[in-house]
Amino acid sequence: MADALAKITDVEIDPEGTFKYILVRVKVKDGDVHKDIVRGTKSAEYHNHIFEKVNPAMEALGMECKCLGGGKIEHNSKEKKLRVFGESTGFGKADHSVSAEKLKSSFSDYDITWSDDKK
């Protein structure tokens, strides 16, 4: 089952714009092995809309999900910049430093910053 966990991508975000994101802990059902993933999209009006898409997909793989918090990501693909900030009203603020590290693994040539600023 740990192999199934390894196949889940760390980061799935929109290619451009400012949008909501969540930090999700995915773990093997009835197991201890887990990983944290970042998901973000402009199509989500609220943070829970992202979780409502992620959770069933992970359950289908035999995983359990827990949202660790949320915020916003500003993605500027032209300048190769990502900014992580803000918070989720429903889930609380994600640990943006963890989210930024996850983003660095997928966007190694980007300038990635984070802050606890609301805007």
Secondary structure, 3 states (H helix, E strand, C coil): CHHHHHHCCCEEECCCEEEEEEEEEEEECCCCCEEEEEEEECCCCCHHHHHHHHHHHHHHCCEEEEEEEEEEEEEECCCCEEEEECCECCCEECCHHHHHHHHHHHCCCCEEEECCCCC
